[in-house]
């Protein structure tokens, strides 16, 4: 009973993070800011959601699969986001005019 309730609370927190990440994908001005929203909010939200599923279902096939998927999301999402941001920067996609600094370009000038 306790684990079910805790699992449902964690699932709701995960859905809230996913919702905020989706709003960030729509509202933020450029590809780099959108990738930030997708990487931080959606990765954390999906991991919370899957961990909540594990707490609700326990140690069985569904729970173990949820933990495996959470681990995969925690590794693959930031890695893919980094690759997309690096490719966009190398491809010449400009930052939003309100951006303050481009540290990636500064580091490449030194090399």
C-alpha contacts under 8 A as a table, 3 or more apart, distances in Angstrom:
res1	aa1	res2	aa2	distance
1	X	4	X	5.16
1	X	5	X	6.33
2	X	5	X	5.26
2	X	6	X	6.15
3	X	6	X	5.03
3	X	7	X	5.84
3	X	55	X	5.77
3	X	56	X	6.31
4	X	7	X	4.97
4	X	8	X	6.17
4	X	55	X	6.34
4	X	56	X	4.61
4	X	57	X	7.94
5	X	8	X	5.17
5	X	9	X	6.26
5	X	56	X	7.83
6	X	9	X	5.11
6	X	10	X	6.21
6	X	52	X	7.49
6	X	55	X	7.38
7	X	10	X	5.12
7	X	11	X	6.13
7	X	51	X	7.50
7	X	52	X	4.10
7	X	53	X	6.40
7	X	54	X	7.51
7	X	55	X	4.92
7	X	56	X	5.21
8	X	11	X	4.95
8	X	12	X	6.24
8	X	52	X	6.22
8	X	53	X	7.86
8	X	56	X	7.16
9	X	12	X	5.16
9	X	13	X	6.31
9	X	52	X	7.60
10	X	13	X	5.00
10	X	14	X	6.10
10	X	48	X	5.97
10	X	49	X	6.43
10	X	51	X	7.53
10	X	52	X	5.14
11	X	14	X	4.97
11	X	15	X	6.17
11	X	48	X	6.23
11	X	49	X	4.38
11	X	50	X	7.46
11	X	51	X	7.74
11	X	52	X	5.00
11	X	53	X	7.10
12	X	15	X	5.07
12	X	16	X	6.18
12	X	49	X	7.43
13	X	16	X	5.05
13	X	17	X	6.30
13	X	45	X	7.09
13	X	48	X	7.06
13	X	49	X	7.53
14	X	17	X	5.13
14	X	18	X	6.18
14	X	44	X	7.12
14	X	45	X	3.86
14	X	46	X	5.93
14	X	47	X	7.22
14	X	48	X	4.75
14	X	49	X	4.67
15	X	18	X	4.97
15	X	19	X	6.06
15	X	45	X	6.06
15	X	46	X	7.49
15	X	49	X	6.67
16	X	19	X	5.04
16	X	20	X	6.23
16	X	45	X	7.13
17	X	20	X	5.12
17	X	21	X	6.13
17	X	41	X	5.27
17	X	42	X	6.30
17	X	44	X	6.98
17	X	45	X	4.58
18	X	21	X	5.03
18	X	22	X	6.17
18	X	41	X	5.97
18	X	42	X	4.72
18	X	43	X	7.93
18	X	44	X	7.91
18	X	45	X	4.95
18	X	46	X	6.72
19	X	22	X	5.10
19	X	23	X	6.21
19	X	42	X	7.97
20	X	23	X	5.05
20	X	24	X	6.14
20	X	41	X	6.69
20	X	42	X	7.99
21	X	24	X	4.95
21	X	25	X	6.26
21	X	37	X	5.15
21	X	38	X	5.53
21	X	40	X	7.62
21	X	41	X	4.74
21	X	42	X	5.29
22	X	25	X	5.00
22	X	26	X	6.54
22	X	37	X	7.72
22	X	38	X	7.24
22	X	42	X	7.52
23	X	26	X	5.25
23	X	27	X	6.02
24	X	27	X	5.10
24	X	28	X	5.49
24	X	34	X	6.31
24	X	37	X	5.47
24	X	38	X	7.51
25	X	28	X	6.08
25	X	34	X	4.88
25	X	35	X	7.57
25	X	37	X	6.32
25	X	38	X	6.63
26	X	34	X	7.76
28	X	33	X	6.02
28	X	34	X	5.76
29	X	33	X	6.76
29	X	34	X	7.38
29	X	96	X	6.51
30	X	33	X	5.56
30	X	34	X	6.23
30	X	95	X	6.61
30	X	96	X	5.70
31	X	34	X	5.05
31	X	35	X	6.06
31	X	85	X	7.70
31	X	95	X	7.93
32	X	35	X	5.10
32	X	36	X	6.29
32	X	85	X	6.27
32	X	95	X	7.31
33	X	36	X	4.97
33	X	37	X	6.43
34	X	37	X	5.13
34	X	38	X	6.17
35	X	38	X	4.96
35	X	39	X	5.90
35	X	81	X	6.20
35	X	85	X	7.27
36	X	39	X	5.21
36	X	40	X	6.02
37	X	40	X	5.49
37	X	41	X	5.62
37	X	42	X	7.18
38	X	41	X	5.82
38	X	42	X	5.16
38	X	43	X	7.04
39	X	42	X	5.92
39	X	43	X	5.53
39	X	77	X	6.32
39	X	78	X	5.69
39	X	81	X	6.45
40	X	43	X	5.65
40	X	44	X	6.11
41	X	44	X	5.34
41	X	45	X	5.80
42	X	45	X	4.95
42	X	46	X	5.85
43	X	46	X	5.31
43	X	47	X	6.11
43	X	73	X	6.53
43	X	74	X	6.31
43	X	77	X	6.49
43	X	78	X	7.79
44	X	47	X	5.13
44	X	48	X	6.12
44	X	74	X	7.75
45	X	48	X	5.12
45	X	49	X	6.08
46	X	49	X	4.95
46	X	50	X	6.12
46	X	70	X	7.19
46	X	73	X	7.57
47	X	50	X	5.20
47	X	51	X	6.05
47	X	70	X	4.91
47	X	71	X	7.72
47	X	73	X	6.97
47	X	74	X	6.96
48	X	51	X	5.06
48	X	52	X	6.02
49	X	52	X	5.10
49	X	53	X	6.35
50	X	53	X	4.97
50	X	54	X	6.34
50	X	66	X	5.18
50	X	67	X	6.55
50	X	69	X	7.38
50	X	70	X	5.85
51	X	54	X	4.94
51	X	55	X	6.34
51	X	66	X	6.73
51	X	67	X	6.29
51	X	70	X	7.04
52	X	55	X	5.01
52	X	56	X	6.22
53	X	56	X	5.10
53	X	57	X	6.06
53	X	63	X	6.45
53	X	66	X	6.58
54	X	57	X	5.33
54	X	58	X	5.41
54	X	59	X	7.24
54	X	62	X	7.28
54	X	63	X	4.10
54	X	64	X	6.91
54	X	66	X	5.92
54	X	67	X	6.57
55	X	58	X	5.30
55	X	63	X	7.33
56	X	63	X	7.93
57	X	60	X	7.01
57	X	62	X	6.67
57	X	63	X	5.48
58	X	62	X	7.98
58	X	63	X	5.42
59	X	62	X	7.81
59	X	63	X	5.41
59	X	64	X	6.22
60	X	63	X	5.33
60	X	64	X	6.07
61	X	64	X	5.38
61	X	65	X	6.09
62	X	65	X	5.19
62	X	66	X	6.15
63	X	66	X	5.07
63	X	67	X	6.39
64	X	67	X	5.13
64	X	68	X	6.23
65	X	68	X	5.05
65	X	69	X	6.08
66	X	69	X	5.12
66	X	70	X	6.11
67	X	70	X	5.00
67	X	71	X	6.25
68	X	71	X	5.19
68	X	72	X	6.28
69	X	72	X	4.97
69	X	73	X	6.11
70	X	73	X	5.09
70	X	74	X	6.14
71	X	74	X	5.13
71	X	75	X	6.38
72	X	75	X	5.26
72	X	76	X	5.82
73	X	76	X	5.22
73	X	77	X	5.52
74	X	77	X	6.12
74	X	78	X	7.04
75	X	78	X	6.32
75	X	79	X	6.49
76	X	79	X	5.16
76	X	80	X	5.94
77	X	80	X	5.22
77	X	81	X	6.05
78	X	81	X	4.99
78	X	82	X	6.05
79	X	82	X	5.19
79	X	83	X	6.32
80	X	83	X	5.07
80	X	84	X	6.17
81	X	84	X	5.07
81	X	85	X	6.12
82	X	85	X	5.16
82	X	86	X	6.04
83	X	86	X	5.17
83	X	87	X	6.01
84	X	87	X	5.10
84	X	88	X	6.03
85	X	88	X	5.08
85	X	89	X	6.12
86	X	89	X	5.13
86	X	90	X	6.10
87	X	90	X	5.13
87	X	91	X	5.86
88	X	91	X	4.94
88	X	92	X	6.35
88	X	93	X	5.40
89	X	92	X	5.29
89	X	93	X	5.53
89	X	94	X	7.39
90	X	93	X	7.62
95	X	99	X	6.48
96	X	99	X	5.47
99	X	102	X	7.81
102	X	105	X	5.61
102	X	106	X	6.47
103	X	106	X	4.88
103	X	107	X	6.09
104	X	107	X	5.21
104	X	108	X	6.33
105	X	108	X	5.13
105	X	109	X	6.31
106	X	109	X	5.26
106	X	110	X	6.76
107	X	110	X	5.40
107	X	111	X	6.85
108	X	111	X	5.30
